Amino acid sequence: MRNFIHKELSAGGWQKLSLKEQLGNIGSEVSRAARWRGKDEKLFWGAVERGLELFDLTLADSRWKGRRWEIARAREVFCDAVYGGKLYKSSLTELIPYFDLFALAVKQKI
């Protein structure tokens, strides 16, 4: 059995959120990882681990079966950014605006 960081979310709370809410929450961890990169390794890797867990919870959500390729690609690009952007030339700071759009859409009820 897996030990989840987000115990309440993994117990079904995550599936109560819309895709926009889920991606906005993932974006919070992307922002945290970007903020702590090169400053505090423990906080950086904690944000990365939490972000990956949220990606995995989103991928496991059966409502998004038609969107899994997009979610999986975003996870892949996030991993690339974490490990230096060698494959896609991605960076955490460049990913923040993508995820911020989802949080903004939730806030503005779009």
C-alpha positions as CSV (number, residue, x, y, z in Angstrom):
1,M,0.0,0.0,0.0
2,R,1.3,3.4,-0.9
3,N,1.8,6.1,1.7
4,F,0.2,9.2,0.4
5,I,1.3,12.7,1.3
6,H,-2.2,14.1,0.6
7,K,-4.1,11.5,2.6
8,E,-7.6,13.2,2.4
9,L,-7.2,13.9,-1.3
10,S,-6.1,10.4,-2.0
11,A,-9.1,9.0,-0.1
12,G,-11.5,10.5,-2.6
13,G,-11.3,14.3,-2.0
14,W,-9.3,14.8,-5.2
15,Q,-12.1,13.4,-7.3
16,K,-14.5,16.0,-5.9
17,L,-12.4,18.8,-7.6
18,S,-12.8,19.9,-11.2
19,L,-9.9,19.4,-13.6
20,K,-9.2,23.1,-13.4
21,E,-9.0,22.9,-9.6
22,Q,-6.8,19.9,-9.8
23,L,-4.4,21.5,-12.3
24,G,-4.4,24.7,-10.3
25,N,-3.3,22.8,-7.2
26,I,-0.6,21.0,-9.1
27,G,0.5,24.5,-10.2
28,S,0.9,25.5,-6.6
29,E,3.5,22.8,-6.1
30,V,5.2,23.7,-9.4
31,S,5.5,27.3,-8.1
32,R,6.9,26.1,-4.7
33,A,9.4,23.9,-6.5
34,A,10.5,26.9,-8.6
35,R,10.7,29.1,-5.5
36,W,12.9,26.6,-3.5
37,R,15.2,25.3,-6.3
38,G,18.7,26.2,-5.4
39,K,17.7,27.6,-2.0
40,D,16.5,24.7,0.0
41,E,16.8,21.1,-1.4
42,K,14.4,19.6,1.2
43,L,11.6,22.1,0.4
44,F,12.4,21.8,-3.3
45,W,12.1,18.0,-3.4
46,G,9.1,18.1,-1.1
47,A,7.2,20.3,-3.6
48,V,8.3,18.0,-6.5
49,E,7.1,14.9,-4.6
50,R,3.8,16.5,-3.8
51,G,3.4,17.7,-7.3
52,L,4.0,14.3,-8.8
53,E,1.5,12.8,-6.3
54,L,-1.1,15.3,-7.5
55,F,-0.4,14.5,-11.1
56,D,-0.8,10.8,-10.4
57,L,-4.1,11.4,-8.5
58,T,-5.3,13.4,-11.5
59,L,-4.2,10.7,-14.0
60,A,-6.1,8.1,-11.9
61,D,-9.3,10.1,-12.0
62,S,-11.6,8.3,-14.4
63,R,-13.4,11.5,-15.4
64,W,-10.4,12.6,-17.4
65,K,-9.8,9.5,-19.5
66,G,-10.0,11.5,-22.7
67,R,-7.5,14.0,-21.3
68,R,-4.9,11.7,-19.9
69,W,-2.4,12.2,-22.7
70,E,-2.4,15.9,-22.0
71,I,-2.1,15.5,-18.2
72,A,0.6,12.9,-18.7
73,R,2.5,15.2,-21.1
74,A,2.3,18.0,-18.5
75,R,3.7,15.6,-15.9
76,E,6.5,14.6,-18.3
77,V,7.4,18.2,-19.0
78,F,7.4,18.9,-15.2
79,C,9.8,16.1,-14.7
80,D,12.0,17.4,-17.5
81,A,12.0,20.8,-15.8
82,V,12.9,19.3,-12.4
83,Y,15.9,17.5,-14.0
84,G,17.2,20.5,-15.9
85,G,15.1,20.7,-19.1
86,K,17.4,18.5,-21.1
87,L,14.7,16.8,-23.2
88,Y,12.2,19.7,-23.8
89,K,14.3,22.7,-22.7
90,S,11.6,23.3,-20.0
91,S,12.0,25.2,-16.8
92,L,9.8,25.4,-13.7
93,T,9.4,29.1,-14.1
94,E,8.1,28.7,-17.6
95,L,5.5,26.2,-16.5
96,I,4.0,28.5,-13.8
97,P,1.9,30.6,-16.3
98,Y,0.4,27.4,-17.8
99,F,-0.9,26.2,-14.4
100,D,-1.8,29.8,-13.2
101,L,-4.4,29.9,-16.0
102,F,-6.3,27.0,-14.4
103,A,-6.2,28.7,-10.9
104,L,-7.4,31.9,-12.4
105,A,-10.2,30.2,-14.3
106,V,-11.4,28.6,-11.0
107,K,-11.1,32.0,-9.2
108,Q,-13.1,33.8,-11.9
109,K,-15.5,30.8,-12.3
110,I,-14.8,30.5,-16.0
